[in-house]
């Protein structure tokens, strides 16, 4: 999946679809391992106060699983608080 996400003026995420293209980026690779969201590799570049993170997902969460996770997170956020 290819994407660009600007989360703040200083932080940009770029998703790389091709592993071959990801491997062309001349930066050290960090393997974030496998978790409920998939298996992520990343590389980053810093300069002039800008932090760019390149991501390649070896295995990514399915769309259905992502929707279920988001729904579950929303349910816990909107759950009424019961006094103890």
MODELLER restraints for C-alpha pairs under 7 A, 6 or more apart:
rsr = mdl.restraints
at = mdl.atoms
rsr.add(forms.Gaussian(group=physical.xy_distance, feature=features.Distance(at['CA:1:A'], at['CA:15:A']), mean=6.40, stdev=0.5))
rsr.add(forms.Gaussian(group=physical.xy_distance, feature=features.Distance(at['CA:1:A'], at['CA:16:A']), mean=6.59, stdev=0.5))
rsr.add(forms.Gaussian(group=physical.xy_distance, feature=features.Distance(at['CA:1:A'], at['CA:17:A']), mean=4.81, stdev=0.5))
rsr.add(forms.Gaussian(group=physical.xy_distance, feature=features.Distance(at['CA:2:A'], at['CA:15:A']), mean=4.65, stdev=0.5))
rsr.add(forms.Gaussian(group=physical.xy_distance, feature=features.Distance(at['CA:2:A'], at['CA:16:A']), mean=5.07, stdev=0.5))
rsr.add(forms.Gaussian(group=physical.xy_distance, feature=features.Distance(at['CA:2:A'], at['CA:17:A']), mean=4.99, stdev=0.5))
rsr.add(forms.Gaussian(group=physical.xy_distance, feature=features.Distance(at['CA:3:A'], at['CA:14:A']), mean=5.64, stdev=0.5))
rsr.add(forms.Gaussian(group=physical.xy_distance, feature=features.Distance(at['CA:3:A'], at['CA:15:A']), mean=4.77, stdev=0.5))
rsr.add(forms.Gaussian(group=physical.xy_distance, feature=features.Distance(at['CA:4:A'], at['CA:13:A']), mean=5.63, stdev=0.5))
rsr.add(forms.Gaussian(group=physical.xy_distance, feature=features.Distance(at['CA:4:A'], at['CA:14:A']), mean=4.53, stdev=0.5))
rsr.add(forms.Gaussian(group=physical.xy_distance, feature=features.Distance(at['CA:4:A'], at['CA:15:A']), mean=6.30, stdev=0.5))
rsr.add(forms.Gaussian(group=physical.xy_distance, feature=features.Distance(at['CA:5:A'], at['CA:12:A']), mean=5.69, stdev=0.5))
rsr.add(forms.Gaussian(group=physical.xy_distance, feature=features.Distance(at['CA:5:A'], at['CA:13:A']), mean=4.93, stdev=0.5))
rsr.add(forms.Gaussian(group=physical.xy_distance, feature=features.Distance(at['CA:5:A'], at['CA:14:A']), mean=6.43, stdev=0.5))
rsr.add(forms.Gaussian(group=physical.xy_distance, feature=features.Distance(at['CA:6:A'], at['CA:12:A']), mean=4.57, stdev=0.5))
rsr.add(forms.Gaussian(group=physical.xy_distance, feature=features.Distance(at['CA:6:A'], at['CA:13:A']), mean=6.39, stdev=0.5))
rsr.add(forms.Gaussian(group=physical.xy_distance, feature=features.Distance(at['CA:10:A'], at['CA:49:A']), mean=6.34, stdev=0.5))
rsr.add(forms.Gaussian(group=physical.xy_distance, feature=features.Distance(at['CA:10:A'], at['CA:50:A']), mean=4.53, stdev=0.5))
rsr.add(forms.Gaussian(group=physical.xy_distance, feature=features.Distance(at['CA:10:A'], at['CA:51:A']), mean=5.91, stdev=0.5))
rsr.add(forms.Gaussian(group=physical.xy_distance, feature=features.Distance(at['CA:11:A'], at['CA:50:A']), mean=6.17, stdev=0.5))
rsr.add(forms.Gaussian(group=physical.xy_distance, feature=features.Distance(at['CA:11:A'], at['CA:51:A']), mean=5.00, stdev=0.5))
rsr.add(forms.Gaussian(group=physical.xy_distance, feature=features.Distance(at['CA:11:A'], at['CA:52:A']), mean=5.98, stdev=0.5))
rsr.add(forms.Gaussian(group=physical.xy_distance, feature=features.Distance(at['CA:12:A'], at['CA:51:A']), mean=6.42, stdev=0.5))
rsr.add(forms.Gaussian(group=physical.xy_distance, feature=features.Distance(at['CA:12:A'], at['CA:52:A']), mean=4.82, stdev=0.5))
rsr.add(forms.Gaussian(group=physical.xy_distance, feature=features.Distance(at['CA:12:A'], at['CA:53:A']), mean=6.21, stdev=0.5))
rsr.add(forms.Gaussian(group=physical.xy_distance, feature=features.Distance(at['CA:13:A'], at['CA:52:A']), mean=5.93, stdev=0.5))
rsr.add(forms.Gaussian(group=physical.xy_distance, feature=features.Distance(at['CA:13:A'], at['CA:53:A']), mean=4.82, stdev=0.5))
rsr.add(forms.Gaussian(group=physical.xy_distance, feature=features.Distance(at['CA:13:A'], at['CA:54:A']), mean=6.02, stdev=0.5))
rsr.add(forms.Gaussian(group=physical.xy_distance, feature=features.Distance(at['CA:14:A'], at['CA:53:A']), mean=6.12, stdev=0.5))
rsr.add(forms.Gaussian(group=physical.xy_distance, feature=features.Distance(at['CA:14:A'], at['CA:54:A']), mean=4.83, stdev=0.5))
rsr.add(forms.Gaussian(group=physical.xy_distance, feature=features.Distance(at['CA:14:A'], at['CA:55:A']), mean=6.08, stdev=0.5))
rsr.add(forms.Gaussian(group=physical.xy_distance, feature=features.Distance(at['CA:15:A'], at['CA:54:A']), mean=5.93, stdev=0.5))
rsr.add(forms.Gaussian(group=physical.xy_distance, feature=features.Distance(at['CA:15:A'], at['CA:55:A']), mean=4.80, stdev=0.5))
rsr.add(forms.Gaussian(group=physical.xy_distance, feature=features.Distance(at['CA:15:A'], at['CA:56:A']), mean=6.05, stdev=0.5))
rsr.add(forms.Gaussian(group=physical.xy_distance, feature=features.Distance(at['CA:16:A'], at['CA:22:A']), mean=6.07, stdev=0.5))
rsr.add(forms.Gaussian(group=physical.xy_distance, feature=features.Distance(at['CA:16:A'], at['CA:54:A']), mean=6.85, stdev=0.5))
rsr.add(forms.Gaussian(group=physical.xy_distance, feature=features.Distance(at['CA:16:A'], at['CA:55:A']), mean=5.96, stdev=0.5))
rsr.add(forms.Gaussian(group=physical.xy_distance, feature=features.Distance(at['CA:16:A'], at['CA:56:A']), mean=5.38, stdev=0.5))
rsr.add(forms.Gaussian(group=physical.xy_distance, feature=features.Distance(at['CA:17:A'], at['CA:56:A']), mean=6.76, stdev=0.5))
rsr.add(forms.Gaussian(group=physical.xy_distance, feature=features.Distance(at['CA:19:A'], at['CA:56:A']), mean=6.79, stdev=0.5))
rsr.add(forms.Gaussian(group=physical.xy_distance, feature=features.Distance(at['CA:22:A'], at['CA:56:A']), mean=6.68, stdev=0.5))
rsr.add(forms.Gaussian(group=physical.xy_distance, feature=features.Distance(at['CA:27:A'], at['CA:43:A']), mean=5.96, stdev=0.5))
rsr.add(forms.Gaussian(group=physical.xy_distance, feature=features.Distance(at['CA:27:A'], at['CA:44:A']), mean=6.91, stdev=0.5))
rsr.add(forms.Gaussian(group=physical.xy_distance, feature=features.Distance(at['CA:28:A'], at['CA:43:A']), mean=6.08, stdev=0.5))
rsr.add(forms.Gaussian(group=physical.xy_distance, feature=features.Distance(at['CA:29:A'], at['CA:41:A']), mean=6.64, stdev=0.5))
rsr.add(forms.Gaussian(group=physical.xy_distance, feature=features.Distance(at['CA:29:A'], at['CA:42:A']), mean=5.70, stdev=0.5))
rsr.add(forms.Gaussian(group=physical.xy_distance, feature=features.Distance(at['CA:29:A'], at['CA:43:A']), mean=5.05, stdev=0.5))
rsr.add(forms.Gaussian(group=physical.xy_distance, feature=features.Distance(at['CA:30:A'], at['CA:41:A']), mean=5.63, stdev=0.5))
rsr.add(forms.Gaussian(group=physical.xy_distance, feature=features.Distance(at['CA:30:A'], at['CA:42:A']), mean=5.26, stdev=0.5))
rsr.add(forms.Gaussian(group=physical.xy_distance, feature=features.Distance(at['CA:30:A'], at['CA:43:A']), mean=6.33, stdev=0.5))
rsr.add(forms.Gaussian(group=physical.xy_distance, feature=features.Distance(at['CA:31:A'], at['CA:40:A']), mean=6.28, stdev=0.5))
rsr.add(forms.Gaussian(group=physical.xy_distance, feature=features.Distance(at['CA:31:A'], at['CA:41:A']), mean=4.64, stdev=0.5))
rsr.add(forms.Gaussian(group=physical.xy_distance, feature=features.Distance(at['CA:31:A'], at['CA:42:A']), mean=6.69, stdev=0.5))
rsr.add(forms.Gaussian(group=physical.xy_distance, feature=features.Distance(at['CA:32:A'], at['CA:39:A']), mean=6.82, stdev=0.5))
rsr.add(forms.Gaussian(group=physical.xy_distance, feature=features.Distance(at['CA:32:A'], at['CA:40:A']), mean=5.37, stdev=0.5))
rsr.add(forms.Gaussian(group=physical.xy_distance, feature=features.Distance(at['CA:32:A'], at['CA:41:A']), mean=5.92, stdev=0.5))
rsr.add(forms.Gaussian(group=physical.xy_distance, feature=features.Distance(at['CA:33:A'], at['CA:39:A']), mean=5.29, stdev=0.5))
rsr.add(forms.Gaussian(group=physical.xy_distance, feature=features.Distance(at['CA:33:A'], at['CA:40:A']), mean=6.18, stdev=0.5))
rsr.add(forms.Gaussian(group=physical.xy_distance, feature=features.Distance(at['CA:37:A'], at['CA:60:A']), mean=6.20, stdev=0.5))
rsr.add(forms.Gaussian(group=physical.xy_distance, feature=features.Distance(at['CA:37:A'], at['CA:61:A']), mean=4.91, stdev=0.5))
rsr.add(forms.Gaussian(group=physical.xy_distance, feature=features.Distance(at['CA:38:A'], at['CA:59:A']), mean=4.94, stdev=0.5))
rsr.add(forms.Gaussian(group=physical.xy_distance, feature=features.Distance(at['CA:38:A'], at['CA:60:A']), mean=4.24, stdev=0.5))
rsr.add(forms.Gaussian(group=physical.xy_distance, feature=features.Distance(at['CA:38:A'], at['CA:61:A']), mean=5.16, stdev=0.5))
rsr.add(forms.Gaussian(group=physical.xy_distance, feature=features.Distance(at['CA:39:A'], at['CA:57:A']), mean=5.76, stdev=0.5))
rsr.add(forms.Gaussian(group=physical.xy_distance, feature=features.Distance(at['CA:39:A'], at['CA:58:A']), mean=5.34, stdev=0.5))
rsr.add(forms.Gaussian(group=physical.xy_distance, feature=features.Distance(at['CA:39:A'], at['CA:59:A']), mean=4.94, stdev=0.5))
rsr.add(forms.Gaussian(group=physical.xy_distance, feature=features.Distance(at['CA:39:A'], at['CA:60:A']), mean=6.30, stdev=0.5))
rsr.add(forms.Gaussian(group=physical.xy_distance, feature=features.Distance(at['CA:40:A'], at['CA:55:A']), mean=6.88, stdev=0.5))
rsr.add(forms.Gaussian(group=physical.xy_distance, feature=features.Distance(at['CA:40:A'], at['CA:56:A']), mean=6.01, stdev=0.5))
rsr.add(forms.Gaussian(group=physical.xy_distance, feature=features.Distance(at['CA:40:A'], at['CA:57:A']), mean=4.60, stdev=0.5))
rsr.add(forms.Gaussian(group=physical.xy_distance, feature=features.Distance(at['CA:40:A'], at['CA:58:A']), mean=6.00, stdev=0.5))
rsr.add(forms.Gaussian(group=physical.xy_distance, feature=features.Distance(at['CA:41:A'], at['CA:55:A']), mean=5.83, stdev=0.5))
rsr.add(forms.Gaussian(group=physical.xy_distance, feature=features.Distance(at['CA:41:A'], at['CA:56:A']), mean=5.23, stdev=0.5))
rsr.add(forms.Gaussian(group=physical.xy_distance, feature=features.Distance(at['CA:41:A'], at['CA:57:A']), mean=6.19, stdev=0.5))
rsr.add(forms.Gaussian(group=physical.xy_distance, feature=features.Distance(at['CA:42:A'], at['CA:53:A']), mean=6.67, stdev=0.5))
rsr.add(forms.Gaussian(group=physical.xy_distance, feature=features.Distance(at['CA:42:A'], at['CA:54:A']), mean=5.46, stdev=0.5))
rsr.add(forms.Gaussian(group=physical.xy_distance, feature=features.Distance(at['CA:42:A'], at['CA:55:A']), mean=4.50, stdev=0.5))
rsr.add(forms.Gaussian(group=physical.xy_distance, feature=features.Distance(at['CA:42:A'], at['CA:56:A']), mean=6.25, stdev=0.5))
rsr.add(forms.Gaussian(group=physical.xy_distance, feature=features.Distance(at['CA:43:A'], at['CA:53:A']), mean=5.87, stdev=0.5))
rsr.add(forms.Gaussian(group=physical.xy_distance, feature=features.Distance(at['CA:43:A'], at['CA:54:A']), mean=5.15, stdev=0.5))
rsr.add(forms.Gaussian(group=physical.xy_distance, feature=features.Distance(at['CA:43:A'], at['CA:55:A']), mean=6.68, stdev=0.5))
rsr.add(forms.Gaussian(group=physical.xy_distance, feature=features.Distance(at['CA:44:A'], at['CA:52:A']), mean=5.50, stdev=0.5))
rsr.add(forms.Gaussian(group=physical.xy_distance, feature=features.Distance(at['CA:44:A'], at['CA:53:A']), mean=4.39, stdev=0.5))
rsr.add(forms.Gaussian(group=physical.xy_distance, feature=features.Distance(at['CA:44:A'], at['CA:54:A']), mean=5.86, stdev=0.5))
rsr.add(forms.Gaussian(group=physical.xy_distance, feature=features.Distance(at['CA:45:A'], at['CA:51:A']), mean=5.92, stdev=0.5))
rsr.add(forms.Gaussian(group=physical.xy_distance, feature=features.Distance(at['CA:45:A'], at['CA:52:A']), mean=5.25, stdev=0.5))
rsr.add(forms.Gaussian(group=physical.xy_distance, feature=features.Distance(at['CA:45:A'], at['CA:53:A']), mean=6.66, stdev=0.5))
rsr.add(forms.Gaussian(group=physical.xy_distance, feature=features.Distance(at['CA:46:A'], at['CA:52:A']), mean=6.42, stdev=0.5))
